[in-house]
Amino acid sequence: MSVTGSLAESASMIRVAFVGKGGAGKSTIAGTFARLLARRGQPVLALDSDPMPGLPYSLGVGVDDHPIPDDVVVAGPEGGPRWVLRPGLDAAAIVDRYAARCPDGVRYLQFGNLWGHVVRLQQAQHAWSQVVEELDRDSWHLVGDLPGGTRQAMFGWGKYADTVCVVVEPTVKSMHTARRLLTLSGARWGPSRLVLVVNKARDGSDAARVSERLGLEAAAVVPHDGTAGRADRRGAAPLDSAPGGPLAGAVDGLVDHVVSLYSLGREVTQ
């Protein structure tokens, strides 16, 4: 069932971030989610704070590293932040000038990578904080992708999101990471909604085992999809390689679910 019309009726724009253990498939799901959401006729900004970004591949954009240039960040004032955006630049200008244009109308903004010295990454991270703080959230649906693991999530890098999707594959290590990430609901900045997404499920027992282990029902179960894996090895987006495949169908259902949380005013908390 599609709930396309409910986007226009929603009282607020969707702000969602995807987290999970490295390799769980969160970047693949996040990029697919962003594109399917954009197909419903609303502006979507994909935010990538992963120093080793995988999100652009699932967005179908022809870059593997597209960070903001170093010169947009300058030393901050005495007694203030160490780094700030260059005078004359604000969040809207950053998006307009530096966000890549992706299929389906998604804009993609990447902060930080591991090319060069770590100072460059620190500069980008400070710029990220300023941009997400100043961003006009009434103008964009935000879909964020955080690095694998718990560090960035626990330090509040996803605090722009009021919905956090925890992506977990049916392995012990992935479930262990997910259990820690589900404690985000208790953080000072914690999201109002936590959504569990089981990925790479080979049968119904995989999803049941994850839900039982974590004590939370899965909002979406993404089946193991060989076409998605083959597309990933070629650097292709699942929506371009298999637009009618199992992964695309399951993520479209996830979009329905998240949209309904905003449209109906429901909350999913841990």
C-alpha positions in Angstrom: 0.0 0.0 0.0 1.3 3.4 -0.9 0.7 6.5 1.3 2.1 9.0 -1.2 -0.6 11.6 -0.5 0.1 11.6 3.2 3.4 13.4 2.8 1.6 16.6 1.8 -0.7 16.2 4.8 2.1 15.6 7.4 2.5 18.3 10.0 6.3 18.1 9.9 9.1 17.1 7.5 10.6 13.7 8.0 14.0 13.6 9.7 15.4 10.1 9.8 18.9 8.7 10.4 20.2 5.2 9.7 22.6 3.5 12.1 23.9 0.0 12.6 27.0 -2.2 12.6 29.4 -1.8 9.7 28.3 -4.1 6.9 24.7 -4.4 8.0 23.6 -2.6 4.9 22.5 0.7 6.4 24.0 2.8 3.6 22.3 0.7 0.9 18.9 1.0 2.7 19.4 4.7 3.5 20.1 5.7 -0.1 17.2 3.5 -1.5 14.9 5.0 1.2 15.9 8.6 0.2 15.2 8.0 -3.5 11.9 6.3 -2.9 10.8 9.1 -0.6 11.8 11.7 -3.2 9.7 9.8 -5.8 6.7 10.8 -3.7 7.1 14.4 -4.8 8.9 16.0 -1.9 12.5 17.5 -1.6 14.9 15.1 0.1 18.4 16.0 1.3 20.7 13.0 2.1 23.2 13.8 4.8 26.4 11.6 5.0 28.7 11.9 8.0 30.5 8.6 7.3 34.3 9.2 6.8 34.3 6.2 4.5 31.0 6.9 2.6 29.0 4.3 0.9 25.8 6.3 0.6 26.4 7.8 -2.9 26.5 4.4 -4.5 23.0 3.5 -3.4 21.8 7.0 -4.4 23.1 6.4 -7.9 25.4 9.4 -8.0 28.6 9.1 -9.9 31.0 10.1 -7.2 32.5 8.1 -4.4 33.8 11.1 -2.4 32.1 14.4 -2.7 32.9 16.3 0.5 32.6 20.1 0.9 35.9 21.8 -0.1 38.4 22.6 2.7 38.2 26.4 2.1 34.5 26.7 3.3 35.8 26.3 6.8 37.9 28.8 8.7 39.3 29.2 12.2 36.6 30.3 14.6 36.6 33.4 16.9 38.5 33.4 20.1 36.5 31.7 22.8 34.1 30.2 20.2 34.1 27.0 18.1 37.5 26.0 16.7 36.2 26.0 13.1 33.2 27.7 11.5 31.8 28.2 8.1 33.5 31.0 6.0 31.8 34.3 6.4 29.1 34.7 3.9 28.2 31.0 3.8 25.2 29.6 5.6 23.5 26.2 5.5 21.3 27.1 2.5 24.4 28.3 0.5 26.3 25.1 1.4 23.4 22.9 0.1 23.0 25.1 -3.0 26.7 25.1 -4.0 28.0 21.8 -2.8 25.2 19.2 -2.5 25.5 16.7 -5.4 22.4 16.2 -7.6 21.2 12.6 -7.6 18.6 10.6 -9.5 15.0 11.2 -8.5 15.8 14.7 -7.4 17.7 13.8 -4.1 20.4 16.2 -3.1 23.5 14.6 -1.4 25.7 16.4 1.1 28.8 14.7 2.4 31.0 15.9 5.3 34.4 14.4 6.0 36.4 11.6 4.4 39.8 10.0 5.2 41.8 11.6 2.4 44.6 13.7 3.8 45.4 14.7 7.3 42.9 14.2 10.2 42.7 18.0 10.7 40.7 18.2 7.4 38.2 15.7 8.9 37.9 17.8 12.0 37.2 20.9 10.0 34.5 19.1 8.0 33.0 17.8 11.2 32.7 21.3 12.7 31.1 22.5 9.5 28.7 19.7 9.7 27.6 20.7 13.1 26.9 24.3 12.0 25.1 23.3 8.9 22.7 20.8 10.5 22.0 23.4 13.3 21.1 26.2 10.8 19.4 24.0 8.1 15.8 25.1 7.3 14.2 21.8 8.2 10.8 22.9 6.8 12.3 22.9 3.3 13.7 19.3 3.3 13.0 15.8 4.3 16.3 14.7 5.9 17.7 11.2 5.4 21.0 10.7 7.2 23.6 7.9 7.1 26.0 7.6 10.1 29.1 5.5 10.2 29.0 1.8 11.3 29.1 1.2 15.0 28.0 3.3 18.0 30.5 6.2 18.3 29.0 8.9 16.2 25.4 8.0 17.2 26.2 8.1 20.9 28.0 11.5 20.5 24.9 13.0 19.0 25.8 13.2 15.3 22.3 12.1 14.4 20.5 14.6 16.7 18.9 16.3 13.7 16.7 13.2 13.4 13.6 12.5 15.4 13.4 9.0 13.9 16.3 6.6 14.0 16.3 3.4 11.9 18.5 0.7 13.5 19.6 -1.6 10.7 20.6 -5.1 11.8 21.5 -8.3 10.0 20.8 -11.6 11.7 24.3 -12.1 13.2 25.4 -12.1 16.8 27.7 -9.1 16.3 25.2 -7.0 14.4 22.5 -7.7 17.1 25.0 -6.8 19.8 25.6 -3.4 18.1 21.9 -2.9 17.6 21.2 -3.5 21.3 23.5 -0.7 22.2 22.1 1.6 19.6 18.6 1.1 20.9 19.6 2.8 24.1 19.6 6.1 22.1 16.1 6.6 23.3 17.5 7.5 26.7 20.0 10.0 25.5 19.5 13.7 26.2 19.1 14.4 22.5 17.4 11.0 21.9 15.0 10.5 19.0 11.3 10.2 19.7 11.0 7.2 17.4 13.2 4.1 17.1 12.5 1.8 14.1 14.1 -1.7 13.8 15.0 -2.8 10.3 16.1 -6.4 9.8 18.3 -6.7 6.7 19.6 -9.7 4.7 16.9 -12.1 6.2 16.9 -15.4 4.4 13.6 -16.5 6.0 11.0 -15.6 8.6 13.0 -17.2 11.4 15.8 -14.6 10.9 13.5 -11.7 11.6 11.8 -13.5 14.5 15.2 -14.2 16.1 16.3 -10.6 15.8 13.1 -9.2 17.3 13.2 -11.7 20.1 16.8 -10.9 20.9 16.3 -7.1 20.9 12.8 -7.0 22.4 11.4 -4.9 19.5 9.2 -5.8 16.6 10.8 -5.2 13.2 9.1 -2.4 11.2 10.6 -3.8 8.0 12.2 -7.0 7.0 14.5 -6.7 4.0 15.2 -10.1 2.4 18.6 -11.3 1.3 18.8 -10.1 -2.2 21.5 -11.4 -4.5 20.8 -8.8 -7.1 21.6 -6.1 -4.6 24.9 -7.7 -3.7 25.9 -8.0 -7.3 25.0 -4.4 -7.9 27.1 -3.4 -4.9 30.1 -5.1 -6.3 29.7 -3.0 -9.5 29.1 0.2 -7.6 25.6 0.4 -8.9 22.4 1.4 -7.0 19.9 -1.3 -6.2 17.1 0.8 -7.6 18.9 1.1 -10.9 20.0 -2.6 -11.1 16.8 -4.2 -9.8 14.0 -1.6 -9.5 11.4 -4.3 -8.9 13.6 -6.5 -6.7 13.0 -7.7 -3.1 15.2 -5.0 -1.5 13.4 -2.2 -3.3 10.0 -3.5 -2.4 10.9 -3.9 1.3 12.4 -0.5 1.5 9.3 1.0 -0.1 7.3 -0.6 2.6 9.7 1.0 5.2 9.0 4.4 3.6 5.3 3.8 4.0 5.8 2.9 7.7 8.0 6.0 8.5 5.6 8.3 6.6 2.7 6.9 8.6 4.4 7.7 11.9 4.4 11.4 10.9 1.0 11.4 9.2 -0.8 9.7 12.1 1.2 11.2 14.9 2.2 7.8 16.2 5.5 7.2 18.1 7.6 4.1 18.2 10.0 4.2 21.2 12.0 1.7 22.9 
